[in-house]
Amino acid sequence: MATAAALPADAIVQAETYYLPPTPRRGQPAQDWSQVPGAELVFKWVEYRMGWRVPVPTEWVPDDPGLYARIDDGRWIAECTCGAAWMVSVLDPRFACAQCRRDWVPLIVPEDIPAAEAEALALVRRFWFHPDDPRNPVQPEPEPETPVDPASEEPQP
């Protein structure tokens, strides 16, 4: 059984590599979570780790624009509007909150996931934000408008 500690140093952790079944008790068979979709693993994990019995959502929040996935210190996470942050699966791009019991919303992931991970791995603290994420602390500077020279607008003979 793989554990998050067994990941290579150049790996970005996501739901499938963090939310793992518990170690079986002596004489008991191991739990098999391999058929659980990545976005739903958090609900199995909070049940056994925290004792929360939170049902997996079956509905979607209507007209929700979604939440942005980001890399936070080497982990793919998304932050719910309630303030809770959970590790997410970029391979199963949907998000639901086990804390406030929010239904599913789309998870906005980068088009080029390996490039985003490579960018984060090049940094010491391994942080990466989607360029369109309003929580991105590094917002692009607007391009300055070039002044129009009135003389250049006059018709040439």
C-alpha positions as CSV (number, residue, x, y, z in Angstrom):
1,M,0.0,0.0,0.0
2,A,1.4,3.4,-1.0
3,T,1.5,6.2,1.4
4,A,1.9,10.0,1.0
5,A,5.3,9.6,2.7
6,A,6.4,7.1,0.0
7,L,5.9,9.6,-2.9
8,P,8.9,10.8,-4.7
9,A,10.2,14.2,-3.7
10,D,9.2,15.7,-7.0
11,A,5.5,14.6,-6.7
12,I,2.6,16.9,-6.1
13,V,0.1,15.3,-3.7
14,Q,-3.5,15.0,-4.7
15,A,-6.6,13.2,-3.3
16,E,-5.7,9.8,-4.8
17,T,-2.3,9.9,-3.1
18,Y,-3.3,11.3,0.3
19,Y,-6.8,10.0,1.1
20,L,-5.9,6.4,1.6
21,P,-7.7,3.6,3.5
22,P,-6.7,2.9,7.0
23,T,-4.1,0.2,7.8
24,P,-6.1,-3.0,8.5
25,R,-6.2,-4.4,12.0
26,R,-4.5,-7.6,12.6
27,G,-6.4,-10.4,11.0
28,Q,-8.8,-8.1,9.1
29,P,-8.8,-7.6,5.3
30,A,-7.6,-4.3,3.9
31,Q,-10.2,-1.9,2.7
32,D,-10.2,-1.4,-1.1
33,W,-10.8,2.2,-2.1
34,S,-9.5,1.7,-5.6
35,Q,-13.0,2.0,-7.2
36,V,-13.9,5.2,-5.3
37,P,-13.7,8.3,-7.6
38,G,-10.9,10.7,-6.6
39,A,-13.3,13.6,-5.7
40,E,-15.2,11.3,-3.3
41,L,-12.2,9.9,-1.4
42,V,-12.3,12.8,1.1
43,F,-15.7,11.6,2.3
44,K,-14.4,8.1,3.1
45,W,-11.3,9.6,4.7
46,V,-13.2,12.0,7.0
47,E,-15.4,9.2,8.2
48,Y,-12.6,7.0,9.4
49,R,-10.1,9.7,10.4
50,M,-12.4,12.3,12.0
51,G,-15.5,10.2,12.7
52,W,-17.7,12.4,10.5
53,R,-20.5,10.6,8.8
54,V,-20.9,12.9,5.8
55,P,-22.9,11.5,2.8
56,V,-21.3,11.9,-0.6
57,P,-23.4,14.6,-2.4
58,T,-25.7,13.5,-5.2
59,E,-26.6,17.0,-6.5
60,W,-24.8,19.9,-8.1
61,V,-25.0,23.5,-7.0
62,P,-26.9,25.2,-9.9
63,D,-25.2,27.9,-11.9
64,D,-22.1,27.7,-9.7
65,P,-19.0,29.0,-11.6
66,G,-16.8,26.5,-9.7
67,L,-13.7,26.7,-7.6
68,Y,-10.1,26.9,-8.7
69,A,-7.6,24.2,-7.8
70,R,-4.2,25.4,-6.7
71,I,-1.0,23.9,-5.5
72,D,-0.4,24.8,-1.9
73,D,3.0,23.6,-0.5
74,G,3.1,20.6,-2.8
75,R,-0.6,19.6,-2.5
76,W,-3.5,20.1,-5.0
77,I,-6.2,21.8,-2.9
78,A,-9.4,23.8,-3.4
79,E,-10.8,26.2,-0.8
80,C,-14.6,26.1,-0.1
81,T,-16.6,29.3,0.4
82,C,-16.9,28.2,4.1
83,G,-13.2,28.5,4.5
84,A,-12.4,24.7,4.6
85,A,-9.7,23.5,2.2
86,W,-9.5,19.9,1.0
87,M,-7.0,18.1,-1.2
88,V,-8.5,17.5,-4.6
89,S,-8.2,15.3,-7.6
90,V,-7.2,17.1,-10.8
91,L,-8.3,13.9,-12.7
92,D,-11.8,14.1,-11.3
93,P,-12.5,17.8,-11.5
94,R,-15.4,18.4,-9.1
95,F,-15.5,19.6,-5.5
96,A,-17.8,19.2,-2.6
97,C,-17.1,20.2,1.0
98,A,-17.2,17.6,3.8
99,Q,-17.3,20.4,6.4
100,C,-20.3,22.5,5.3
101,R,-21.8,19.7,3.2
102,R,-21.8,21.8,0.1
103,D,-23.0,19.9,-3.0
104,W,-20.8,19.4,-6.1
105,V,-19.4,22.4,-7.9
106,P,-17.0,22.3,-10.9
107,L,-13.3,22.2,-10.1
108,I,-11.3,24.5,-12.4
109,V,-8.0,22.9,-13.2
110,P,-5.2,24.1,-15.5
111,E,-5.3,23.0,-19.1
112,D,-1.7,21.7,-18.8
113,I,-1.5,20.0,-15.4
114,P,2.1,18.7,-15.8
115,A,3.3,22.3,-16.6
116,A,1.6,23.7,-13.5
117,E,3.2,21.0,-11.4
118,A,6.6,21.6,-13.0
119,E,6.2,25.3,-12.3
120,A,5.4,24.6,-8.6
121,L,8.2,22.1,-8.2
122,A,10.7,24.7,-9.4
123,L,9.8,26.8,-6.4
124,V,11.1,26.2,-2.9
125,R,7.6,26.2,-1.2
126,R,5.8,24.6,-4.2
127,F,2.8,27.0,-4.6
128,W,0.9,27.6,-7.8
129,F,-2.3,29.5,-8.6
130,H,-4.4,29.4,-11.7
131,P,-3.8,32.7,-13.5
132,D,-7.6,33.5,-13.5
133,D,-8.1,32.7,-9.8
134,P,-9.2,35.8,-7.9
135,R,-7.3,34.5,-4.8
136,N,-4.0,34.5,-6.8
137,P,-1.8,36.9,-4.9
138,V,0.2,37.6,-8.0
139,Q,-2.2,39.3,-10.3
140,P,-0.9,40.3,-13.7
141,E,-0.2,44.0,-14.1
142,P,-2.6,45.6,-16.7
143,E,-0.8,46.7,-19.8
144,P,-0.3,50.5,-19.8
145,E,-2.2,52.3,-22.5
146,T,0.1,53.9,-25.0
147,P,-0.7,57.5,-25.6
148,V,-2.0,58.3,-29.0
149,D,0.1,61.0,-30.8
150,P,-2.5,63.4,-32.3
151,A,-0.1,64.2,-35.1
152,S,-0.1,60.6,-36.2
153,E,-3.9,60.6,-36.6
154,E,-3.8,63.5,-39.2
155,P,-4.3,62.3,-42.8
156,Q,-1.2,62.2,-44.8
157,P,-1.2,64.0,-48.2
